[in-house]
């Protein structure tokens, strides 16, 4: 038997106008937790889709446990023992845990499905992970972390010995993250090989045995984790030294632009009061469910039942609806940019102009040339990497999609930008660009509310940090006095 679970040999894959993988070769040892990293567009997703039977290769081969295999479909991959736990979980919400685990493969008895056998086998799989979860619960009632466990059990139900995990920690709380790490250690102890894709570099040093770096579709290096540090890993990923992760800036904070007094929304927000000033990046920290996103939606007029006093440029402002917020110069870059911030099957230029059609109109007619010029201006200014303004947004990397959302609100002439989780799912190189962009906007007099679950990010970028817990502001920290410990202390009050 081979010492390697997978050997990837000279794999290439092209799409129209793009070489996604270029002669990629590396090995994955049996029983390793092997991290796969690279910027958006590096080729990680394409490689995973080849291993899981979604794409075929243009050239090259894959060996599984010493035998050359050609995987034609995802089902064939599962039958060979390769399973993927996707970032966007693929479960049927209206079915139970046990039904989802064995979806399409019910145990048959004399009179139809053998429900007791189905339940017993689900319990056995959950026990393998040392997890207590009711197999009769509806998946719709589960947390994201619990749904992830169901996906892992589904993989194990196919006798998977290679499990690919795509950004598994992206939406988990710290407590849920602990559970995930325990499960990964348990799987490793059972001899299962794990390919782990993440943008959170600190997780690699906590979990992985080996790390492979891809860049621009090429294999850059494969190294034992104990032979690499964060700076070297970043340099391998981006092909250059980033320098300082968070940009230094000296900005004179201006006059108040937004004053919030006793803002309430029943069940969600309680007596929220704060002031935002021009040129300021004001951070909002807190655990999941603290009310930060609800606050953003309230200020943007997206939710009803909001009471309290808000002053915008010294004048009363009532966030009645989204249209009035946009008209008053407030823009929201939501946590889920794909679902709420962009229309993915529309072009870059259409997404940029959609919040302010006046910018591309002459009288009552939309002017295509104006739209092209506008889009190209923002593509140049924000360094959006796209072949042209007519590229559909769905084909851009996460960092460039985020820049398109920012361009949309800059085109809408927003003076206040509320940015919810600005770098979630974005690679390290693009993160640095987003931070610099936010600082540039603040220096030009824009005011930014930044909601983030990444405490180093808050500490590195913000002038001031408000901490929320259970819909209330529980603490306020200036940048020079803020620490992770102080933020957490206020967040769990």
C-alpha positions in Angstrom: 0.0 0.0 0.0 1.2 3.5 -0.8 2.1 5.9 2.0 0.2 8.6 0.1 -3.6 9.0 0.1 -3.4 11.1 -3.0 -0.7 11.9 -5.6 -1.6 14.7 -8.0 0.6 14.6 -11.1 0.9 17.4 -13.7 -2.7 18.4 -13.6 -3.8 21.2 -16.0 -7.2 22.7 -16.5 -8.3 25.6 -18.7 -11.5 27.6 -19.2 -12.1 30.2 -21.9 -9.5 32.9 -21.3 -8.2 31.4 -18.1 -5.7 28.7 -17.2 -7.0 27.6 -13.8 -4.4 25.0 -13.2 -1.0 24.7 -14.8 1.0 21.5 -14.4 0.2 21.1 -10.7 1.9 18.2 -8.9 2.1 17.4 -5.1 1.5 14.5 -2.7 -0.8 14.2 0.3 0.3 11.7 3.0 -2.2 9.2 4.4 -3.7 10.3 7.7 -2.4 13.9 7.3 -4.3 17.1 7.8 -3.1 18.8 4.6 -3.9 22.5 4.3 -4.4 23.9 0.8 -4.0 27.7 0.6 -3.7 30.5 -1.9 -5.4 33.7 -2.9 -8.8 33.7 -4.6 -8.2 32.6 -8.1 -5.1 30.5 -7.2 -6.8 27.3 -8.4 -7.9 25.7 -5.1 -11.6 25.3 -6.1 -10.8 24.0 -9.5 -8.5 21.3 -8.0 -11.1 20.3 -5.5 -13.7 20.0 -8.2 -11.4 17.7 -10.2 -10.7 15.5 -7.2 -14.5 15.3 -6.4 -15.6 14.5 -10.0 -17.2 17.9 -10.9 -14.5 18.7 -13.5 -12.3 16.5 -15.7 -8.6 17.3 -16.3 -7.2 18.6 -19.6 -3.9 16.9 -18.7 -2.3 15.0 -15.8 -3.5 12.3 -13.4 -4.6 11.5 -9.9 -3.5 8.5 -7.8 -5.6 7.3 -4.9 -3.9 5.0 -2.5 -1.3 4.1 -5.2 -3.8 3.4 -8.0 -4.5 5.8 -10.9 -8.1 6.9 -10.9 -10.3 9.0 -13.2 -13.3 10.5 -11.3 -16.2 11.2 -13.6 -18.9 12.3 -11.2 -19.3 13.4 -7.5 -21.1 10.1 -6.8 -18.1 8.2 -8.2 -15.8 10.2 -6.0 -17.9 9.3 -2.9 -17.8 5.6 -3.9 -14.0 5.8 -4.1 -13.9 7.3 -0.6 -13.4 11.0 -1.5 -16.1 13.3 0.0 -16.3 17.1 0.2 -17.8 19.2 3.0 -18.6 22.4 1.1 -18.7 25.9 2.6 -22.3 26.3 1.4 -23.8 23.2 3.1 -25.8 21.0 0.8 -28.6 19.7 3.1 -32.4 19.3 2.8 -33.7 21.6 5.6 -37.1 19.9 5.8 -35.6 16.4 6.5 -34.2 15.0 9.7 -30.5 14.5 10.6 -30.7 10.7 9.8 -32.5 11.3 6.5 -29.9 13.8 5.4 -27.0 11.5 6.3 -28.4 8.7 4.2 -30.2 10.8 1.6 -31.0 8.6 -1.5 -29.8 5.4 0.3 -32.5 4.4 2.7 -32.2 1.0 4.6 -35.0 -1.1 3.3 -37.1 -3.4 5.4 -40.1 -5.7 4.6 -42.5 -2.8 4.5 -40.4 0.1 3.1 -37.7 2.1 4.9 -36.2 0.4 8.0 -36.4 3.6 10.2 -34.8 1.9 13.2 -31.8 0.8 11.2 -31.5 4.2 9.7 -31.5 5.8 13.1 -29.1 3.3 14.6 -26.6 3.9 11.8 -26.8 7.6 12.2 -26.2 7.3 15.9 -23.1 5.1 15.2 -21.7 7.8 12.9 -22.3 10.6 15.5 -20.7 8.4 18.2 -17.6 8.1 16.0 -17.2 11.9 16.3 -18.1 11.9 20.0 -21.0 14.2 19.2 -24.4 14.2 20.9 -27.1 15.2 18.3 -30.6 13.9 18.0 -30.9 12.0 14.7 -34.6 12.8 14.6 -34.1 16.6 14.7 -35.0 18.5 11.6 -32.0 20.0 10.0 -33.8 23.4 9.8 -33.5 23.5 13.6 -29.8 23.1 13.7 -27.0 25.6 14.0 -24.4 26.0 11.2 -21.9 24.0 13.2 -24.4 21.1 13.8 -25.3 21.1 10.1 -21.5 20.8 9.3 -21.5 17.7 11.6 -24.3 16.2 9.6 -22.3 16.8 6.4 -19.2 15.1 8.0 -21.4 12.1 9.0 -22.7 11.9 5.5 -19.2 11.7 4.2 -18.3 9.0 6.7 -21.4 7.1 5.7 -19.8 6.6 2.3 -16.7 5.1 4.1 -14.7 8.2 3.1 -11.0 8.0 3.9 -10.3 11.4 2.2 -12.4 14.3 3.4 -12.1 17.7 1.7 -13.2 20.6 3.9 -13.8 24.0 2.1 -13.6 27.0 4.5 -15.3 25.0 7.3 -14.7 27.7 9.9 -15.9 30.7 8.0 -19.2 31.2 9.8 -18.5 29.5 13.2 -18.3 31.0 16.6 -15.2 30.4 18.8 -17.1 27.7 20.8 -18.2 26.0 17.6 -14.7 26.2 16.3 -13.4 24.3 19.3 -15.9 21.5 18.5 -14.8 21.4 14.8 -11.2 21.1 15.8 -12.0 18.3 18.2 -13.8 16.5 15.3 -10.8 17.0 13.0 -8.5 15.5 15.6 -10.9 12.6 16.1 -11.0 11.9 12.3 -7.2 12.0 12.1 -6.9 9.5 14.9 -9.1 7.2 12.8 -6.6 7.4 9.9 -8.7 9.7 7.7 -6.9 12.1 5.4 -8.2 15.7 5.5 -7.6 18.4 2.9 -8.4 21.7 4.7 -9.0 24.9 2.7 -8.9 28.1 4.7 -8.1 31.8 4.5 -7.5 31.9 8.3 -3.8 31.3 8.4 -3.7 30.9 12.2 -5.8 27.7 11.8 -3.1 26.1 9.6 -0.5 26.4 12.5 -3.0 25.0 15.0 -4.2 22.0 12.9 -2.2 21.1 9.8 0.7 18.7 9.4 1.5 19.9 5.9 0.6 23.0 3.7 0.5 23.3 0.0 0.5 26.8 -1.6 -1.1 27.5 -5.0 -0.7 30.8 -6.9 -2.1 31.8 -10.3 -2.9 28.1 -11.0 0.6 26.9 -10.3 2.0 24.8 -7.4 4.4 27.0 -5.5 5.5 24.7 -2.6 4.5 21.9 -0.2 6.1 22.1 3.2 5.7 20.7 6.7 3.9 23.3 8.8 6.7 23.3 11.4 9.1 24.6 8.6 7.1 27.7 7.7 5.9 30.8 9.6 3.1 33.2 8.8 5.3 35.8 6.9 6.8 33.1 4.7 3.4 31.6 4.0 2.0 35.0 3.0 5.0 35.6 0.8 4.5 32.3 -1.0 0.8 33.0 -1.5 1.0 36.5 -2.9 4.4 36.3 -4.5 5.6 39.4 -2.6 6.1 40.6 0.9 3.0 42.5 2.0 4.9 44.6 4.6 2.6 45.8 7.3 -0.7 43.8 7.5 -2.7 46.8 8.7 -1.9 50.2 7.2 -0.7 53.0 9.5 -2.6 56.2 9.2 -2.8 59.6 10.9 -6.2 61.1 10.3 -7.7 64.1 11.9 -11.2 62.9 13.0 -13.8 65.5 11.9 -17.2 66.6 13.1 -20.0 64.2 13.9 -21.9 62.9 10.9 -24.2 60.4 12.7 -25.5 60.6 16.2 -27.6 57.7 17.5 -29.6 58.1 20.7 -31.6 55.3 22.4 -32.1 53.2 19.3 -34.4 50.3 19.9 -36.0 47.4 18.0 -38.0 45.0 20.2 -36.2 41.8 20.8 -33.0 42.9 19.0 -31.7 46.3 20.0 -31.8 48.0 23.4 -31.0 51.7 24.0 -28.1 51.9 21.5 -26.3 55.3 21.6 -23.1 56.4 19.8 -21.6 59.0 17.6 -19.8 58.5 14.3 -17.5 61.2 13.0 -16.1 62.1 9.5 -12.8 60.4 8.7 -13.4 57.8 11.5 -13.4 54.0 11.2 -15.7 52.9 14.1 -15.6 49.2 14.8 -18.4 47.1 16.3 -17.3 43.9 18.1 -19.3 41.1 19.7 -20.2 37.5 19.6 -22.6 36.0 17.1 -26.1 37.2 18.1 -24.9 40.3 19.8 -27.0 42.5 17.5 -24.3 44.1 15.3 -25.9 43.1 12.0 -29.4 44.1 13.3 -27.9 47.6 14.1 -26.6 47.9 10.6 -29.9 47.0 9.1 -31.8 49.4 11.4 -29.6 52.3 10.3 -30.0 51.3 6.7 -33.8 51.2 6.9 -33.9 47.5 6.1 -36.0 46.5 9.2 -39.3 47.9 10.6 -40.1 48.7 14.2 -37.0 50.8 14.9 -37.5 53.6 17.5 -35.1 56.3 18.9 -33.4 59.4 17.7 -30.9 59.6 14.9 -29.2 62.8 13.7 -27.5 62.8 10.3 -25.3 65.9 9.7 -27.1 67.4 12.7 -30.6 66.9 11.2 -33.3 64.3 12.3 -33.0 61.1 10.2 -35.6 58.4 10.3 -34.4 55.2 8.6 -37.8 54.4 7.0 -36.6 52.2 4.2 -33.5 51.4 2.1 -34.3 54.0 -0.6 -34.4 56.8 2.0 -31.1 55.6 3.5 -29.4 55.6 0.1 -30.8 59.1 -0.7 -29.4 60.3 2.6 -25.9 59.0 1.7 -25.8 55.7 3.7 -24.5 52.5 2.1 -24.5 49.0 3.5 -21.9 46.4 2.4 -23.6 43.3 3.8 -22.0 40.3 5.5 -23.2 38.0 2.6 -22.1 39.9 -0.5 -23.1 37.2 -2.9 -26.7 37.0 -1.7 -27.3 40.5 -0.6 -24.7 42.8 -2.0 -24.4 41.7 -5.7 -26.4 40.4 -8.6 -24.0 37.6 -9.5 -25.2 36.9 -13.1 -25.0 40.6 -14.0 -21.9 42.4 -15.3 -19.4 44.4 -13.2 -20.7 47.7 -14.7 -24.3 46.9 -14.0 -23.6 46.1 -10.3 -21.6 49.4 -9.9 -24.3 51.6 -11.4 -27.4 49.9 -9.9 -27.6 52.0 -6.7 -27.5 55.3 -8.7 -28.9 55.2 -12.2 -28.8 59.1 -12.3 -25.0 58.8 -12.7 -25.5 57.1 -16.1 -28.6 58.8 -17.4 -29.1 61.7 -19.8 -32.7 63.0 -19.3 -34.6 59.8 -18.9 -32.4 57.6 -21.0 -29.6 55.3 -19.8 -26.3 56.0 -21.6 -24.2 52.9 -22.2 -21.1 54.9 -22.8 -21.5 56.7 -19.5 -22.0 53.4 -17.7 -18.8 52.0 -19.4 -16.8 55.1 -18.4 -18.1 55.1 -14.8 -17.3 51.4 -14.4 -13.8 51.8 -15.8 -13.1 54.7 -13.5 -13.9 52.5 -10.4 -12.1 49.5 -11.9 -8.9 51.7 -12.1 -9.4 53.5 -8.8 -10.1 50.5 -6.7 -7.8 48.1 -8.7 -10.6 45.7 -9.5 -9.1 42.7 -11.3 -11.4 41.8 -14.1 -10.9 41.3 -17.9 -13.3 44.2 -18.6 -16.4 45.9 -17.2 -18.7 43.4 -18.9 -17.4 40.4 -17.0 -20.2 38.8 -14.9 -19.5 39.4 -11.2 -19.8 35.7 -10.3 -16.5 35.0 -12.1 -14.5 37.5 -9.9 -12.6 36.5 -6.8 -14.1 37.3 -3.4 -11.8 40.3 -2.9 -12.7 41.8 -6.2 -16.4 41.1 -5.6 -16.1 43.1 -2.4 -14.5 46.0 -4.3 -17.4 46.0 -6.7 -19.9 46.4 -3.8 -17.7 49.2 -2.4 -17.7 50.8 -5.9 -21.5 50.6 -6.0 -21.8 52.7 -2.8 -19.1 55.1 -3.8 -21.0 55.7 -7.0 -24.2 56.3 -4.9 -22.2 59.1 -3.2 -22.5 57.5 0.2 -20.9 59.5 3.0 -21.4 56.7 5.5 -20.3 53.2 4.7 -21.5 50.4 6.9 -19.3 47.4 6.2 -20.4 44.0 7.8 -17.5 41.5 7.9 -15.4 43.3 5.3 -12.9 40.5 4.7 -14.8 37.3 5.3 -13.8 34.6 2.8 -11.2 36.9 1.3 -7.5 35.9 0.8 -4.7 37.6 2.7 -3.5 39.7 -0.2 -7.0 41.1 -0.9 -7.5 41.7 2.8 -4.6 44.1 2.8 -6.0 46.0 -0.2 -9.5 46.2 1.4 -7.9 47.7 4.6 -5.9 50.2 2.6 -9.1 51.1 0.7 -11.0 51.7 3.9 -8.3 53.9 5.2 -8.1 55.9 2.0 -11.9 56.5 2.1 -11.7 57.7 5.7 -8.8 60.0 4.8 -11.1 61.5 2.2 -13.8 62.3 4.8 -16.0 59.2 4.5 -17.2 57.8 7.8 -17.1 54.0 8.2 -18.8 51.6 10.5 -17.0 48.3 10.4 -18.6 45.2 11.9 -16.2 42.3 12.3 -15.7 39.0 14.2 -12.0 39.2 13.6 -10.6 40.9 16.6 -7.0 41.5 15.2 -8.7 43.1 12.2 -10.7 45.5 14.5 -7.6 46.3 16.5 -5.5 46.9 13.4 -7.9 49.1 11.5 -10.3 51.0 13.8 -10.0 54.3 15.5 -12.5 53.3 18.2 -14.3 50.1 19.0 -17.9 49.6 20.4 -18.6 46.2 21.9 -22.1 44.7 21.9 -23.8 41.9 23.8 -27.4 40.9 23.7 -28.5 43.9 21.6 -26.8 46.4 23.9 -23.5 48.4 23.8 -21.5 47.1 26.7 -18.2 48.9 26.2 -16.3 51.5 24.2 -12.6 51.4 23.6 -10.2 53.8 21.9 -7.7 52.1 19.6 -4.7 52.8 21.9 -6.4 51.1 24.9 -8.1 48.2 23.1 -7.0 44.6 23.5 -8.5 41.3 22.6 -8.9 40.5 26.3 -10.8 43.8 26.9 -13.1 43.3 23.9 -13.9 39.7 25.0 -14.6 40.9 28.6 -17.2 43.3 27.3 -18.6 40.9 24.8 -19.5 38.2 27.4 -21.0 40.6 30.0 
